[in-house]
Amino acid sequence: MRLEPAKVSPAAYHAMLGLESFVNKSSKLEQSLLALVKMRVSQINGCAFSIDMHSKDTRLNGETEQRLNALSAWRGTTFFTNRERAALAWTNALTLITEGRAPDEVYAEVRKEFGEEELVNLSLAIITINGWNRLAIGFRTIPGEYQPPKIS
């Protein structure tokens, strides 16, 4: 059994939660867009825990099965808006940073769809989920145990 980061270093864990809270509440990015970004990063990283968690949350918030099922092949579909496509391209670029160094053409595409502050906040959302993925993978958080909060 591996360590539980939240128990071993609560202050560090709360710092991550603070960034997550900013991204979710203060960034002014659409929740549906953030959900797609979280799912896509988790797919790229192979984080089973996060894929399970975010797919449950995303479905509860109204995302369609068609779009979730096609997310790993988003470039070959017409299911996503131009804004979502730009965000997903930026998500791929930042998550796979060693493969392309955030290419200029991807940056130009995302700048057409996002203002300056939005782009910084989108980048922070990508960074945050990458961090959560690394914690979940590194410490072997068990997928399947997450249950979404009840919506009243």
C-alpha positions in Angstrom: 0.0 0.0 0.0 1.3 3.4 -0.9 1.0 6.7 0.9 -2.1 8.8 1.0 -0.9 12.3 0.1 -3.8 14.1 1.8 -2.9 12.5 5.1 0.8 12.7 4.9 1.0 16.4 3.8 -2.3 18.1 4.4 -0.9 21.5 3.7 0.4 20.5 0.2 -2.9 18.8 -0.5 -4.9 21.8 0.5 -2.7 24.0 -1.8 -3.7 21.7 -4.7 -7.3 22.0 -3.6 -6.9 25.8 -3.6 -5.7 25.8 -7.2 -8.6 23.4 -8.2 -11.1 25.7 -6.5 -9.8 28.7 -8.4 -9.9 26.8 -11.7 -13.5 25.6 -11.0 -15.0 28.8 -9.6 -12.9 31.9 -10.4 -11.5 31.2 -13.8 -14.8 32.1 -15.6 -14.3 29.1 -18.0 -17.3 27.0 -18.8 -17.7 24.0 -16.5 -18.4 21.8 -19.5 -15.1 22.9 -21.1 -13.2 22.2 -17.9 -14.8 18.8 -17.7 -13.6 17.9 -21.2 -10.1 19.2 -20.4 -9.9 17.1 -17.2 -11.1 14.0 -19.1 -8.7 14.5 -21.9 -5.6 15.1 -19.7 -6.6 12.0 -17.7 -6.9 9.9 -20.9 -3.5 11.1 -22.1 -1.9 10.3 -18.8 -3.7 7.0 -18.4 -5.1 7.9 -15.0 -7.8 5.4 -14.4 -8.9 7.0 -11.1 -9.4 10.4 -12.7 -11.1 9.0 -15.8 -13.6 7.2 -13.6 -14.2 10.2 -11.4 -14.5 12.8 -14.2 -16.6 10.6 -16.4 -19.1 10.1 -13.5 -19.2 13.9 -12.7 -19.4 14.9 -16.4 -22.3 12.6 -17.1 -24.2 13.9 -14.1 -23.6 17.4 -15.4 -25.3 16.5 -18.8 -22.4 15.6 -21.0 -23.4 13.1 -23.8 -22.1 9.6 -24.1 -21.3 10.3 -27.7 -18.9 13.1 -26.9 -17.3 11.3 -24.0 -16.8 8.2 -26.1 -15.3 10.2 -28.9 -13.1 12.4 -26.7 -9.9 10.4 -27.3 -10.4 10.9 -31.0 -11.8 14.4 -30.9 -9.9 15.6 -33.9 -11.8 13.2 -36.1 -15.2 14.3 -35.0 -17.6 17.1 -35.5 -19.0 16.8 -32.0 -17.0 19.7 -30.5 -17.2 23.4 -30.9 -14.2 25.5 -32.3 -13.6 26.7 -28.7 -13.6 23.2 -27.3 -11.3 22.0 -30.2 -8.9 24.8 -29.5 -8.9 24.0 -25.8 -8.4 20.3 -26.5 -5.5 21.0 -28.8 -3.9 23.2 -26.1 -4.6 20.5 -23.6 -2.7 17.9 -25.7 0.2 20.4 -26.3 0.7 21.2 -22.6 0.2 17.6 -21.4 2.5 16.2 -24.0 4.9 19.1 -23.7 8.0 17.1 -24.4 6.7 16.0 -27.8 6.0 19.4 -29.4 6.9 22.2 -27.0 3.5 23.9 -27.4 3.6 24.6 -31.1 3.0 28.1 -32.4 0.1 26.9 -34.6 -1.7 25.4 -31.6 -1.1 28.6 -29.6 -2.4 30.7 -32.5 -5.5 28.5 -32.7 -6.2 28.8 -28.9 -5.6 32.6 -29.0 -8.4 32.9 -31.5 -10.9 31.4 -29.1 -9.6 32.6 -25.7 -8.8 36.0 -24.2 -5.6 36.5 -22.4 -6.9 35.8 -18.9 -8.9 32.8 -20.1 -5.9 31.3 -21.7 -3.8 31.6 -18.5 -6.7 30.1 -16.6 -7.2 27.3 -19.1 -3.4 26.6 -18.8 -3.8 26.5 -15.0 -6.7 24.0 -15.4 -4.5 21.8 -17.6 -1.6 22.0 -15.1 -3.9 21.3 -12.2 -5.4 18.1 -13.6 -1.9 16.9 -14.7 -0.8 17.4 -11.0 -3.8 15.4 -9.7 -3.1 12.7 -12.2 0.5 12.4 -11.1 -0.6 12.1 -7.5 -3.3 9.5 -8.3 -0.9 7.4 -10.5 2.1 7.7 -8.3 0.3 6.8 -5.1 -2.0 4.2 -6.8 -5.3 5.8 -5.9 -7.9 3.0 -6.5 -10.3 3.7 -9.4 -14.0 2.9 -9.0 -14.4 4.0 -5.4 -15.3 7.6 -6.2 -18.9 8.5 -5.9 -20.1 11.9 -7.2 -21.8 14.2 -4.7 -25.5 14.1 -4.7 -27.1 16.9 -6.6 -30.1 18.3 -4.7 
